[in-house]
Amino acid sequence: MLESDVYQRITELQDQMSKSQKKIANYLINHTETAPFLTASKLAKNAGVGEATVVRFAVFLDFHGYPDMQRHLQEALQRKWTSAEVFARTTDETDQPENAVSEILSDDMQNLKETLHQIDVKVFEEAVKDIIEAKRIYIIAYRSAASIGSFLEFYLDLVLQNTEMVREADGVSEHLLDMTSEDLVIGFGFSRYTKRTVEVLKYAKHRGAKTLVLTDHLMSPLVPYGDQKLLAATEINSFIDSFSAPLSISSALITAVTRSEHKKVEARLKELEGLWETFDVFYD
């Protein structure tokens, strides 16, 4: 759906809208450059309606949910905003710091619900299968996304002993030189996307390796290079991305892999417990 289609749809359905829906419609039309960056709760506050009304409004316009409508409105702007611009558009001087915890946690809960609603279970199962069958697993996650990549690397390598994260300071080419069709590359990328992540995924496809992409929406530049694509909602009322949903998907992948490889993982953990006890790793 293009920008003109969004506003055309609003115009066509205006007569069928309730008073609250018309408030939202008017706000979107009058704030085309700022509204696309507002969370459902922030848009509701600015338009003078309830958050549930905003979510229902998106469905009323034939979107899958508010994040779906929001992504279309953002893409319609046809350029990527800088962090400073997003900050200016999501935060004003009247916002109280003490409200941040309730706002952001509420946004995160909505992101988790939206991610659960849109995730394709068959794609998730194929992703788990690819992880289990891979000879080597390379994780590509730069800048803030590195936090999720490190988490996934730690646990996959703990139980599978074949996972490494290619870090920014590392020479990417040397790490990927021996990549084969038996390997899997897992790429993390969220707006604004790093060029290096896209380049590595493109190279992995050229080498014939399988690829798994965890990103924020289907318009992401990582999507064309992913054999399997898992989407996670990341929008919160801030210039930063929320990683609650991507981290939750990563936890689900780890859990699904360990359940599928139950005996192997159990034996591995028993060996590790003996090692940890020998070196007195944990505080008693």
N, C-alpha and C positions, 0 to 999 in steps of 0.2 A: 504494500500500500504506500503510495507516494504522499508527500505533504499535502498536495492539492486534494487528494482523495480523502485524507483525514478531515480537512476542513469542509470539503464538499459533503461528506457524510454528516458532519455536525449540522450543516445548513439544511440538509434534506430531512433530518430527524428532529429538527428544532420544535416542530409542532407537537411531537410526541413526548417531549421532555417534561419532566416535573420542574417545579421552581428551583429546586436544589441543583438539578442537572443543568439548567440554563445558567445558573451562577458559575458552574464549572466551565461550561462552553464559552461564556463571555470572558472568563479569566484567561483561558487558553488563547482565544483570538486576540485579546488585548495585550498579551505578554508572550508573544511568539518566540522571543529570544531567551527568556528566563524560565518560563514554565517547564520546558522539557528537562530541566535539571533539578526540578523539585521532586522530593519523595511524595508518596501518596499523602502522608500526614501533613507535610508542609503545604502542599497544594490545597488540601482540605481546609487548613487554617487560613490560608490567604483568600480562598474563595468563600469562606464562611459556611462550610458544610461539614458533615461528618466524614471520617476517613473511609468508612464502609460505602458511603455514597460515591466517592471517587472511584473505588474499585468496581462498583456496579456500573458506573458510567462508562468505564473502559470496555466492559463486557457488552454493554448496550450498543457501543460503536463497533461491535464485532471483533474486538481484540481478545486475546487469550487471558488477559489480565492487565493490571496497571503497568507493570514493567514492560510488557509487550507494546502498549501504546506509547510509553515513554521513549522506548528505543526508536520507534518510528519517527517520533517528533524530533529526537536528537539527530538522527540520520538526515532528516529533512533540512537541517541547517547546513549540511554539506561542508562542514569543516570541523576540525577537532579544536576544542577550547583548551586554553592553557590552564594549569592548576590555579593560577591567580584569578583567571576569569570565572572558573567554576566556583571558587571560593566566594567571589563577589556576588555570584548569582544564587548561591545557596545560603548565604549568611548575611545578616544585617546587624546593625548596631543594637537593635532592640532585643536580639536573641540573648536569653539569659544562660550563662554557663551551667547553672544548677539544673536546667532543663535537659541538658545534653544526654544524661544517662537514660532518662525515660524515652527520649526521642530516638536515640540510636538503637537501644535495645528493641524498641517497637519496630523500627525499620528492619532490624536483623530478623526478627520473628517473621515479618512479612516476606523477606527474602528467602528464608528457609521454606515457607509455605509455597511460594511461587516456584522455587527450584524443585521441590517435591512434586508439584503439580505437573511441571513440564518435562521432567526427566523421562527418558525412554528406557524402560527396564531391559529391553532386549539389547540395546546399545551398551548398557551398563554390564550386562552379562558377557557380551563379546569383549568388552574392555578387560574384564577379569580374566577371561580365557587367554587373551593376548599377553597379559602380564605373567600368567602361570607358564605359558609355553615359550616365552622369550628366553633366548640364550643369554643375552645381555640387555639391561634396561638403562637407558640414558634419560635423565630428567633435565629439561631445559626450562629454567625459570629465573628471570632477571629482575633486578630492582625489587620492589616490594613483594612481588610474587615469589621471590626466593624463599620467603618464610614458609610458604606452603610446600614448595619443592623440597626443602630441607626436611620437613616433617615426613613427607612421603618417602624420601630417600632413606631416612633413619630406620623406619619400620620395615620397608620392603627388603633392604639389605640385611637387616637383622635376621629375617627368616628365610630369605631366598639366596642371599650371598652373591648377588649378581647385579646390584644396582648402584649407580653413581650419578651424582648431579654435576653437570658441567658448569662450573662457576665462572663469573665474569672475568676474574683475573687469570683464568686458565686459558691455554691455547686451544680454542675449539677444534681447529683442524686436526691437531694431534690426537685428541680424544676420539674423534669420529673417523679416523683414518681406516680403522679395521672393521667398520660397521658392515653388517651383512643383512641378508633378507631374514635371518633368524632372530634379529634384534628388534627391540621396541624403543621408540623415542616418545617420551611423554612431554608435551609442551603446555606450559601455563602462560596465559596472556589475557590481560584485561585492559580496557581503555584507560590510558593511552598505551598502545601496544609498542613494544620495542622491536626495532628492525631485525636485531640479531636473532630473536626467537623465530621470526618468520623465515629468515634465511636458513637457519639450522633445520627447520622442518622441511623446507623445500629441498635441501641437500639430502635429508634422510629419505625422502620420497624418490629422489634420483638414484640413491644407492639401493633402493628396493626394500628398505626396512619398513616395518609396520609403524604406524603413528597413532597416538592417542592425544586428543586435544581437550583441554579443560579451559573454557573461555566463557565470556559473558553473554554473547548472543550470536545469531547466525550471520550477522554482518561483519563479524570479527575477521580480520585478515588471516587468522590462523586456520579458520574453518576449511578452506579449499585444500589444505595439506593434511587434514586429519582423516585417517581411515575410520576412526571412531571419534565421535564428538559428544562431549558432555557439557551442558550449559548450566551455569550457576548465576543467579541474580546477585549483584554486588552494589546496587545503588543505596546510598544513605544520604541524609541531609548534611553533607560535608564534602570537602574537596577530595577526600580520600575514598578509596574503595573499601567496602566491607568484605572481609574474607571468611565470614561465618559459613556461608553456603559452600564455597569452594573447599574449605577445610573439612566440612562435614562430608562432602563427596569423597575426599581423600581418605577420611576415616572409614567410610563405607567400603571403598576399594580394598583397603588393608584388611578389614574384617572379612570381606567376602573371599579374598585370597587365602587367608588363614583357615577359614572354614572349609574351603575346597581342598586344601592341602593339610588336613587336620593331623594325620599321623606324622607327617614330615615335620610340621611346625612344632608339634608337641615334643618330639624327640630333640629338636633343635633347642627349644626353650629349656629343656631339662639339662642339656649340656651347658647352656649359658648360665643357668643358675649355679652350677658347680664352679664355673669360672668366676662369676661375680662373688661367690662366697670366698673363693681362694684369695682374691684380691681385695676383699672387704670393701666392695663398691658402695653399698647402701648404708645409710645411717640407721642404726638400730634404736 
